[in-house]
Amino acid sequence: MSKTVIGSDGKSRCHWCVATPQYIEYHDTEWGFPVCDDDRLFEKLSLESFQSGLSWRTILTKRENFRSAFHQFDFNKIASFTESDIERLLKDEGIVRHRGKIEAVINNAQRTQELVKQEGSLASFIWRYEPANQNTKPQDISTSQESIALSKELKKMGWKFVGPTTVYAFMQAMGLVNDHSEGCVFKSKVEQARNSFQRPKS
């Protein structure tokens, strides 16, 4: 099966874009482009944890609702959420109402505060797990040596809902790996962005 598909604009894209029109904008403007903003990194880790057992399409459709419900994923604000906030979120039909995942986001916000105090930023910690050699990576994988290591370290710090598959999807989206298919016109655009990207330092 071809790993790319030709869109109505004549551009070749990763084949998963055909699932919904929403995917095209997400694919073209976000997926794989490197990110160093702590709130955006925390948002993506949180949304990936909500996706567990669901489709990204479901989460993407509700993303603005999630952002509103979780104060734009400002982890300093989320860290102070109380039981009343959990009850509020469990009544919010615009998000995925799963108590365990909601509590995990709050817990992970608190762990992020601790990590930032220790490392300087979430970004400086996360980007240490960027694979050194991406040209030897097998295609169509759902985990990697780096995602397994990052997942293990996050769990050791007390994070929840951050398994290796969740973490790998996060790494794909935030630009730590360039998993656009060969033949996708955005693969080179992402690589250019990665080449000019200033990796965060502690």
C-alpha positions as a printed NumPy array, in Angstrom:
array([[  0.   ,   0.   ,   0.   ],
       [  1.26 ,   3.461,  -0.855],
       [  2.413,   5.499,   2.125],
       [  1.338,   8.744,   0.461],
       [ -1.805,  10.128,  -1.11 ],
       [ -2.292,  12.935,  -3.616],
       [ -4.573,  15.689,  -2.303],
       [ -6.987,  17.874,  -4.255],
       [ -4.206,  20.473,  -4.422],
       [ -1.933,  17.991,  -6.163],
       [  0.416,  17.639,  -3.191],
       [  1.611,  14.269,  -1.975],
       [  0.996,  13.71 ,   1.744],
       [  1.196,  10.931,   4.31 ],
       [ -1.657,   8.5  ,   3.635],
       [ -3.307,   8.971,   7.054],
       [ -4.451,  12.453,   5.971],
       [ -7.398,  10.959,   4.085],
       [ -9.193,  10.019,   7.311],
       [-10.645,  13.515,   7.832],
       [-10.164,  17.036,   6.39 ],
       [ -8.986,  18.129,   9.853],
       [ -5.929,  15.947,   9.457],
       [ -4.689,  17.856,   6.424],
       [ -4.19 ,  21.168,   8.26 ],
       [ -2.762,  19.353,  11.285],
       [ -0.369,  17.399,   9.063],
       [  0.688,  20.435,   7.022],
       [  1.209,  22.941,   9.837],
       [  1.937,  21.009,  13.034],
       [  2.841,  17.326,  12.807],
       [  6.587,  16.849,  12.984],
       [  7.568,  20.504,  13.246],
       [  9.872,  20.924,  16.282],
       [  8.467,  22.479,  19.455],
       [ 10.304,  23.822,  22.509],
       [  7.463,  25.65 ,  24.294],
       [  6.778,  23.95 ,  27.626],
       [  3.016,  24.525,  27.604],
       [  2.691,  23.084,  24.089],
       [  4.786,  20.085,  25.018],
       [  2.701,  19.522,  28.125],
       [ -0.503,  19.933,  26.119],
       [  0.542,  17.312,  23.611],
       [  1.596,  14.816,  26.278],
       [ -1.754,  15.371,  27.981],
       [ -3.781,  14.976,  24.793],
       [ -1.853,  11.851,  23.841],
       [ -2.709,  10.391,  27.236],
       [ -6.379,  11.187,  26.626],
       [ -6.109,   9.476,  23.247],
       [ -5.156,   6.16 ,  24.838],
       [ -7.736,   3.677,  23.573],
       [ -9.278,   6.272,  21.25 ],
       [ -8.427,   7.848,  17.886],
       [ -6.471,  11.066,  17.409],
       [ -9.421,  12.258,  15.304],
       [-11.601,  12.217,  18.427],
       [ -9.074,  14.239,  20.405],
       [ -8.315,  16.702,  17.609],
       [-12.026,  17.427,  17.186],
       [-12.257,  18.241,  20.9  ],
       [ -8.886,  19.998,  21.222],
       [-10.242,  23.528,  21.61 ],
       [-12.633,  22.269,  24.282],
       [ -9.715,  20.639,  26.076],
       [ -7.727,  23.865,  25.897],
       [-10.592,  25.842,  27.384],
       [-11.239,  23.289,  30.124],
       [ -7.56 ,  23.028,  31.088],
       [ -6.602,  26.722,  30.96 ],
       [ -4.674,  26.383,  27.673],
       [ -2.647,  23.621,  29.35 ],
       [ -0.797,  26.015,  31.617],
       [  0.658,  23.343,  33.885],
       [  1.182,  25.815,  36.737],
       [ -2.555,  26.44 ,  36.842],
       [ -3.509,  22.794,  36.369],
       [ -1.197,  21.738,  39.198],
       [ -3.477,  23.51 ,  41.668],
       [ -6.698,  21.836,  40.451],
       [ -8.821,  20.408,  43.245],
       [-11.559,  17.804,  43.48 ],
       [-14.086,  20.461,  42.465],
       [-12.165,  20.967,  39.228],
       [-12.236,  17.228,  38.606],
       [-15.996,  17.19 ,  39.122],
       [-16.328,  20.171,  36.753],
       [-14.332,  18.367,  34.078],
       [-16.305,  15.155,  34.509],
       [-19.437,  17.142,  33.612],
       [-17.857,  18.788,  30.563],
       [-19.333,  17.077,  27.493],
       [-16.8  ,  18.799,  25.252],
       [-13.879,  16.663,  26.453],
       [-13.19 ,  13.005,  27.169],
       [-14.673,  12.469,  30.624],
       [-12.382,   9.854,  32.093],
       [-11.543,  10.374,  35.751],
       [ -8.262,   8.501,  35.602],
       [ -6.99 ,  10.514,  32.643],
       [ -8.142,  13.819,  34.149],
       [ -6.406,  13.006,  37.414],
       [ -3.305,  11.991,  35.441],
       [ -3.114,  15.42 ,  33.762],
       [ -3.281,  17.131,  37.156],
       [ -0.671,  14.771,  38.575],
       [  1.557,  15.279,  35.531],
       [  1.253,  19.057,  35.846],
       [  2.599,  18.785,  39.393],
       [  5.398,  16.522,  38.189],
       [  6.187,  19.05 ,  35.447],
       [  6.618,  21.781,  38.053],
       [  9.099,  19.567,  39.869],
       [ 10.922,  18.735,  36.643],
       [ 11.192,  22.404,  35.628],
       [ 12.717,  23.279,  38.993],
       [ 15.259,  20.512,  38.506],
       [ 15.995,  20.786,  34.78 ],
       [ 15.165,  24.403,  33.932],
       [ 12.409,  23.516,  31.481],
       [ 10.341,  20.591,  30.258],
       [ 11.773,  21.149,  26.789],
       [ 15.396,  20.792,  27.835],
       [ 14.556,  17.443,  29.428],
       [ 12.401,  16.121,  26.576],
       [ 14.845,  16.999,  23.791],
       [ 17.59 ,  14.902,  25.359],
       [ 15.672,  11.925,  23.977],
       [ 15.869,  12.998,  20.342],
       [ 17.318,  10.009,  18.426],
       [ 20.917,  10.583,  17.372],
       [ 20.605,   8.768,  14.045],
       [ 17.199,   8.836,  12.412],
       [ 18.219,   7.396,   9.049],
       [ 18.476,   3.863,  10.418],
       [ 15.013,   3.86 ,  12.029],
       [ 12.667,   1.141,  10.702],
       [  9.407,   2.304,   9.17 ],
       [  5.948,   1.972,  10.726],
       [  7.085,   1.561,  14.309],
       [  4.93 ,   2.554,  17.276],
       [  7.719,   2.721,  19.839],
       [ 11.449,   3.282,  19.787],
       [ 14.424,   2.826,  22.065],
       [ 14.169,   6.531,  22.929],
       [ 10.423,   6.508,  23.6  ],
       [ 10.831,   3.492,  25.86 ],
       [ 13.618,   5.258,  27.761],
       [ 11.671,   8.524,  28.067],
       [  8.531,   6.699,  29.17 ],
       [ 10.504,   4.809,  31.8  ],
       [ 12.081,   7.988,  33.155],
       [  8.782,   9.882,  33.271],
       [  7.136,   7.006,  35.133],
       [ 10.043,   6.959,  37.565],
       [  9.301,  10.641,  38.234],
       [  5.665,   9.781,  38.964],
       [  4.006,  10.607,  35.631],
       [  0.935,   8.624,  34.582],
       [ -0.498,   7.518,  31.205],
       [  2.876,   7.933,  29.497],
       [  3.545,   4.506,  28.022],
       [  6.117,   4.031,  25.221],
       [  3.511,   4.148,  22.436],
       [  1.963,   7.344,  23.808],
       [  5.408,   8.886,  24.168],
       [  6.428,   7.881,  20.635],
       [  3.311,   9.513,  19.154],
       [  4.235,  12.614,  21.14 ],
       [  7.787,  12.54 ,  19.767],
       [  6.477,  12.242,  16.205],
       [  4.153,  15.203,  16.613],
       [  6.611,  17.487,  18.426],
       [  9.402,  17.021,  15.908],
       [ 11.841,  14.831,  17.813],
       [ 11.553,  12.458,  14.877],
       [ 10.58 ,  13.158,  11.277],
       [  8.169,  10.365,  10.419],
       [  6.61 ,  11.911,   7.329],
       [  6.545,   9.261,   4.634],
       [  9.057,   9.195,   1.814],
       [  7.361,  11.068,  -1.017],
       [  5.388,  13.366,   1.306],
       [  6.17 ,  16.947,   0.289],
       [  6.205,  17.986,   3.934],
       [  9.016,  15.623,   4.908],
       [ 11.627,  18.047,   3.563],
       [  9.838,  21.046,   5.101],
       [  9.932,  19.399,   8.508],
       [ 13.58 ,  18.456,   8.052],
       [ 14.429,  22.06 ,   7.168],
       [ 12.631,  23.203,  10.324],
       [ 14.5  ,  20.614,  12.378],
       [ 17.844,  21.675,  10.897],
       [ 17.308,  25.295,  11.867],
       [ 15.734,  24.502,  15.235],
       [ 17.69 ,  25.591,  18.306],
       [ 17.62 ,  22.664,  20.702],
       [ 16.887,  23.802,  24.268],
       [ 19.673,  23.479,  26.796],
       [ 19.547,  23.04 ,  30.543]])
